[in-house]
Amino acid sequence: MGKFFLYLVALVASLIQIDLAYAELGFRSNSKVSPTISPSDVAISKPSTPENSSTLKNSINTSSKGVQLHFRDYPLGEILKNVHDETGIRFNITPKIEKTLVSLDIETRHWKDSVRKLIAGYSRVEVWTNKPKTSQIWLLESNPHN
């Protein structure tokens, strides 16, 4: 019983240290940030229609044919926030990268492919699982390479 208690205390102490270290890195986790986008800024719709998607400046569309991301001069952090809201994939990014303005048009069959195209130019650590809600990606502070 004494060893069990000692192991339990060591585990709790380790978790506390990890949480404090994570807080000091300056990463933004989507699950801890309150929404700052108004509904008029981004349109997210399930069934996409060609005539509707051409009129939207910033949009995420999902349908049986795949995923479409269309953004013009939009902060990367806000795009990732919208992808997180749609899929559950967690993104951790530094404040500098968060404010980077991005213009893109991505059309793929799956979310994983869309996200990989979106962050292809950045240094990153990706942890993918069978369920998007348990997948997590860290974007590291560096310049995108083309």
DAKACOR-V713811 format. One record per pair of residues at least 6 apart in sequence whose C-alpha atoms are under 6 Angstrom apart, sorted by sequence separation. I is the first residue (numbers start at 1). J is the second residue. D is the distance in whole Angstrom. If there is no record, write none. Layout:
I|J|D / I|J|D
//
This chain:
61|67|6 / 84|90|6 / 108|114|6 / 129|135|5 / 61|68|5 / 128|135|5 / 60|68|6 / 127|135|6 / 60|69|5 / 127|136|5 / 59|69|6 / 59|70|5 / 126|137|5 / 58|70|5 / 125|137|6 / 48|61|6 / 58|71|4 / 125|138|5 / 124|138|5 / 44|59|6 / 46|61|6 / 124|139|4 / 42|58|5 / 43|59|5 / 44|60|5 / 45|61|5 / 46|62|5 / 47|63|5 / 124|140|6 / 42|59|5 / 44|61|6 / 46|63|6 / 123|140|5 / 77|98|4 / 76|98|5 / 122|144|5 / 121|144|5 / 75|99|5 / 76|100|6 / 121|145|5 / 75|100|5 / 75|101|4 / 76|102|6 / 74|101|5 / 73|101|5 / 74|102|5 / 73|102|5 / 73|103|5 / 72|103|4 / 71|103|5 / 71|104|5 / 70|104|6 / 70|105|5 / 69|105|6 / 69|106|5 / 68|106|6 / 68|107|4 / 67|107|6 / 67|108|5 / 66|108|6 / 67|109|6 / 66|109|4 / 89|132|5 / 66|110|6 / 88|132|6 / 89|133|5 / 88|133|4 / 91|136|6 / 93|138|6 / 89|135|5 / 90|136|5 / 91|137|5 / 92|138|5 / 93|139|5 / 89|136|6 / 91|138|6 / 29|92|5 / 28|92|5 / 27|92|6 / 28|93|5 / 27|93|5 / 27|94|5
//
